[in-house]
């Protein structure tokens, strides 16, 4: 597996595992600071934080609060098995392989999902090859074409698109072993593991309604209509109907971008927040949730005293400033684990008549400090 196809946080882990295994770093040597690693690898703080957390959990390093991270040594399990190099173990050239086709790994949701996949594959004979699509349908097609002949099966997190990718349909028609992650194709039966999108929105509306909010906005900055966004909005509508509330289309905010947008008070979303059109916001992804929080603060609004915010997925417990969010937990680690287990089962029974599995995980609302009673 070429290094550019490894998730960035795994590249960082493997870098230090190699240095420790080859004794270029020895016990109690200091690991570079988070800032130094961010500059060295050109990655985000969350990527570095997760890489170091995994290294500590596996026993390669130890961490002293306020001082930094230090080499602990080669974990006992690698010494006992005679495998001092984690790279050799994970990516043996002749080992069976599973391909993971993923948009990118830039947030805690993605990192947790990949962690679940790795856990499921840990005791199997399969290693993992990762290719990124960066939410491009064309790159997704290329990844499927390139990987399908090199791996035994595929895990696919489909890109946001208005129409189905014909390469995925071709996989189904040819009975190629694959499992979809977090996205299903309406009308097309496949193996899929996802979180219940309607229930997530219902939980969010119920929580805000109990706090006295009636003007609740739901927001998506996805550039095109997707099944996931549509179903989450459907859940929002159903929750309001259950309460006898009228649906206000003005509170359903879609078709806007937050990429490369400076903070401007006349920017559409900023103006909406400034004019207090809603007392609460449901953001359909954590990046958007953090953006709304940032805009509100720049406008002098207090969260949650003046405006409440719920986001789908946790902006990250690794970043203290974002650990205050009320969020919808989609159990992404379990999602990845169950998807990989499903694929392993399919691969273990190649002659079985295809019987597709759809696993729907129930989301949970985690209440924190970005939601509170509506101000009078």
C-alpha positions in Angstrom: 0.0 0.0 0.0 1.5 3.3 -1.0 1.8 5.9 1.7 -0.3 8.5 0.0 -3.3 6.1 0.2 -3.0 5.7 3.9 -5.1 7.9 6.1 -2.8 10.7 7.4 -3.1 9.8 11.0 -2.0 6.3 10.2 1.0 7.7 8.3 2.0 9.5 11.4 1.5 6.4 13.6 3.5 4.2 11.2 6.3 6.8 11.0 6.9 6.6 14.7 6.4 2.8 14.9 9.2 2.5 12.3 11.5 4.8 14.3 10.8 3.0 17.5 11.1 -0.5 16.0 14.4 0.4 14.3 15.7 1.9 17.6 16.1 5.3 16.1 13.9 6.4 19.0 14.4 4.7 22.3 12.7 4.7 25.7 12.0 8.1 27.2 13.0 10.0 24.0 10.7 13.0 23.5 8.2 13.0 20.6 7.9 16.3 18.8 5.2 18.6 20.0 1.7 18.7 18.3 2.7 22.1 16.7 5.9 20.5 15.3 4.0 17.5 14.0 1.4 19.7 12.4 4.2 21.6 10.5 6.1 18.4 9.7 3.2 16.5 8.2 1.1 19.4 7.0 -2.0 18.1 8.8 -4.7 19.4 11.1 -4.4 19.4 14.9 -7.2 16.7 15.2 -5.2 14.4 12.9 -2.1 14.7 15.1 -4.1 14.3 18.3 -5.7 11.1 17.1 -2.4 9.7 15.9 -0.8 10.3 19.3 -3.9 9.0 21.2 -3.7 5.7 19.2 0.0 5.4 19.8 -0.5 5.8 23.5 -3.4 3.4 23.6 -1.3 0.7 21.8 1.6 1.2 24.2 4.2 2.8 21.9 4.3 6.1 23.7 3.3 7.7 27.0 2.0 11.2 27.6 2.7 13.6 30.5 0.1 16.4 30.8 1.7 19.8 30.3 5.0 18.2 29.2 4.5 16.2 26.1 4.7 12.7 24.7 7.6 10.2 25.2 8.7 6.8 23.8 7.6 3.9 25.9 9.1 1.2 23.7 7.9 -1.7 21.5 4.7 -3.1 22.9 5.0 -6.6 24.4 2.6 -8.2 21.9 4.9 -7.2 19.0 8.0 -8.6 20.7 6.3 -11.9 21.6 5.0 -12.4 18.1 8.4 -11.6 16.5 6.8 -8.7 14.6 8.7 -5.6 15.6 7.4 -3.7 12.6 3.7 -2.8 12.5 4.2 -2.0 8.8 5.3 -5.5 7.9 2.4 -6.9 9.8 -0.3 -4.7 8.3 0.7 -4.5 4.7 2.4 -7.7 3.7 2.6 -7.7 -0.1 1.0 -11.1 -0.6 -1.8 -10.7 2.0 -5.5 -10.6 1.1 -6.7 -7.1 1.0 -9.9 -5.1 1.4 -10.3 -1.7 -0.2 -11.8 1.3 1.5 -13.1 4.1 -0.8 -13.7 7.2 1.4 -14.2 11.0 0.7 -11.4 12.1 3.1 -10.3 11.8 6.7 -10.5 15.3 8.0 -12.9 15.1 11.0 -13.6 13.0 14.0 -16.5 11.2 12.3 -14.3 9.8 9.6 -11.4 8.9 12.0 -13.8 7.0 14.3 -15.3 5.1 11.3 -11.9 4.0 10.1 -11.0 3.0 13.6 -14.0 0.7 13.7 -13.0 -0.8 10.4 -9.5 -1.4 11.6 -10.8 -3.1 14.8 -13.0 -5.5 12.8 -10.1 -6.4 10.5 -7.5 -6.7 13.2 -7.7 -10.4 13.8 -8.6 -11.3 10.1 -6.2 -12.2 7.3 -7.0 -9.0 5.5 -5.0 -5.7 5.3 -6.6 -2.4 4.3 -6.0 -0.2 1.2 -7.5 3.2 1.3 -8.3 5.6 -1.6 -9.8 9.0 -1.3 -12.4 10.5 -3.6 -12.5 14.0 -2.1 -16.3 13.8 -2.8 -15.7 13.6 -6.5 -17.8 11.2 -8.5 -15.1 10.8 -11.1 -12.5 10.0 -8.6 -14.9 7.5 -7.0 -15.3 5.8 -10.4 -11.5 5.7 -10.8 -11.0 4.3 -7.3 -13.5 1.5 -7.9 -12.0 0.6 -11.3 -8.4 0.6 -9.9 -9.1 -1.3 -6.7 -11.7 -4.0 -7.7 -9.0 -6.2 -9.4 -6.5 -5.7 -6.6 -8.6 -6.4 -3.5 -11.0 -9.1 -2.4 -13.9 -6.8 -1.5 -14.7 -3.1 -1.1 -16.1 -0.8 1.6 -17.5 2.3 -0.1 -18.6 5.6 1.5 -20.4 7.1 -1.6 -19.9 10.7 -2.6 -22.7 13.2 -2.4 -24.3 13.1 -5.9 -27.8 13.6 -7.4 -27.5 10.3 -9.4 -26.1 6.9 -8.6 -22.5 6.1 -9.6 -22.8 3.5 -12.4 -19.6 1.8 -11.1 -21.4 0.9 -7.9 -24.4 -0.4 -9.8 -22.0 -2.5 -11.9 -20.5 -4.0 -8.8 -24.0 -5.2 -7.7 -24.8 -6.6 -11.1 -21.6 -8.6 -11.1 -22.1 -9.8 -7.5 -18.8 -8.2 -6.5 -18.5 -8.2 -2.7 -19.0 -4.7 -1.3 -20.7 -2.9 1.6 -21.9 0.8 1.5 -21.1 3.0 4.5 -23.6 5.6 5.8 -25.3 6.0 2.4 -28.0 3.8 0.8 -29.2 3.8 -2.8 -33.0 4.0 -2.7 -34.5 1.3 -4.8 -31.2 -0.6 -5.1 -30.7 -3.5 -2.7 -27.1 -3.7 -1.4 -25.2 -4.5 1.8 -25.2 -1.3 3.8 -24.6 0.0 7.3 -25.9 3.4 8.2 -27.3 5.5 11.0 -31.1 6.2 10.9 -31.2 9.7 9.4 -34.8 10.4 10.2 -34.3 9.5 13.9 -31.3 11.8 14.3 -33.3 14.9 13.2 -36.3 13.8 15.4 -34.0 13.6 18.4 -32.7 17.1 17.7 -36.1 18.7 17.3 -37.5 16.9 20.4 -34.6 18.2 22.5 -34.9 21.8 21.3 -38.7 21.7 21.6 -38.4 20.6 25.2 -36.2 23.7 25.8 -39.0 25.9 24.5 -37.7 26.6 21.0 -40.3 26.9 18.3 -38.3 28.7 15.5 -35.9 25.8 14.8 -33.8 26.1 11.6 -32.2 23.0 9.9 -29.1 23.8 7.8 -27.1 22.0 5.2 -24.2 23.3 3.1 -24.1 20.2 0.9 -23.7 21.6 -2.7 -26.4 19.3 -4.1 -29.4 17.3 -3.0 -28.5 14.0 -1.4 -30.5 11.1 0.0 -29.0 11.7 3.5 -29.8 15.4 3.6 -33.3 14.8 2.2 -34.0 12.1 4.8 -32.7 14.3 7.7 -35.0 17.1 6.6 -37.8 14.6 6.3 -37.2 13.6 9.9 -37.2 17.3 10.9 -40.6 17.8 9.2 -42.1 14.7 10.8 -41.0 15.8 14.3 -42.6 19.2 13.9 -45.8 17.6 12.5 -46.0 15.3 15.5 -46.1 18.4 17.6 -48.8 20.1 15.5 -46.4 22.7 14.3 -46.5 24.3 10.8 -43.5 23.7 8.6 -41.8 27.1 7.8 -39.8 26.7 4.5 -37.8 29.8 5.5 -36.2 27.8 8.3 -34.9 25.0 6.0 -31.6 26.5 4.9 -29.8 24.7 2.0 -27.9 25.4 -1.1 -25.2 27.7 0.4 -21.5 27.3 0.9 -19.2 28.1 3.8 -16.0 27.3 2.0 -13.6 30.3 1.7 -16.3 32.7 2.9 -15.0 35.5 5.1 -17.2 36.7 7.9 -19.5 39.3 6.5 -22.6 40.6 8.1 -24.3 40.8 4.8 -23.5 37.1 4.0 -26.7 35.2 3.8 -26.2 32.9 6.8 -24.7 35.6 8.9 -27.6 37.9 8.1 -30.1 35.1 9.0 -28.4 34.6 12.4 -28.0 38.3 13.1 -31.7 39.0 12.5 -32.6 36.2 14.9 -34.8 34.4 12.4 -34.4 31.3 14.5 -33.6 30.6 18.2 -32.0 27.3 17.5 -30.1 25.6 14.6 -29.6 22.0 13.6 -26.5 21.7 11.5 -26.3 18.5 9.4 -22.5 18.2 9.8 -20.1 19.3 12.4 -18.1 21.7 10.3 -21.3 23.7 9.6 -22.2 23.5 13.3 -18.8 25.0 14.3 -19.3 27.7 11.6 -22.7 28.7 12.9 -21.2 28.9 16.5 -18.3 31.1 15.2 -20.7 33.4 13.3 -23.0 33.8 16.3 -20.0 34.7 18.6 -18.7 37.2 16.1 -22.2 38.8 16.1 -22.1 39.1 19.8 -24.7 36.4 20.4 -24.2 34.1 23.4 -24.5 30.3 22.9 -26.8 28.9 24.3 -28.4 32.0 26.0 -29.2 33.7 22.7 -29.0 30.9 20.2 -28.8 27.1 20.6 -26.9 24.8 18.2 -27.1 21.0 17.6 -24.7 19.4 15.2 -24.7 16.0 13.6 -21.5 14.3 14.8 -19.1 15.5 17.4 -16.8 18.4 16.3 -14.2 16.5 18.4 -13.5 15.7 22.0 -9.9 16.1 21.1 -10.3 19.8 20.7 -11.3 21.4 24.0 -12.9 24.5 22.5 -15.4 22.3 20.6 -16.1 19.8 23.3 -19.1 21.9 24.4 -21.4 20.9 21.6 -24.7 19.2 21.9 -24.6 16.6 19.0 -26.2 13.6 17.4 -23.9 10.6 17.9 -24.2 8.4 14.9 -22.0 5.6 16.4 -19.6 5.9 13.5 -17.0 3.6 15.0 -19.7 0.9 15.3 -20.8 1.7 11.8 -17.3 1.0 10.4 -17.0 -2.1 12.6 -20.3 -3.6 11.4 -19.6 -2.8 7.8 -16.2 -4.5 7.9 -17.7 -7.5 9.7 -20.5 -7.7 7.1 -17.9 -7.7 4.3 -15.8 -10.4 6.1 -19.0 -12.6 6.3 -19.6 -12.1 2.6 -16.0 -13.0 1.7 -16.2 -16.1 4.0 -19.2 -17.4 2.0 -18.5 -16.8 -1.7 -20.9 -19.4 -2.9 -23.9 -18.3 -0.9 -26.8 -16.9 -2.8 -26.6 -13.1 -2.3 -28.8 -12.0 0.7 -28.3 -8.4 1.3 -27.9 -7.0 4.8 -29.1 -3.5 5.8 -28.0 -2.6 9.3 -29.6 0.6 10.6 -27.9 2.0 13.8 -29.9 4.1 16.2 -28.4 7.6 16.8 -28.2 9.1 20.2 -28.4 12.8 21.3 -25.6 13.9 23.6 -26.7 17.0 25.4 -24.0 19.5 26.2 -23.5 23.3 26.5 -24.6 24.6 23.1 -28.3 24.1 23.8 -30.4 25.7 26.5 -33.9 27.2 27.2 -35.2 29.7 24.8 -34.6 33.2 26.0 -37.7 35.2 26.9 
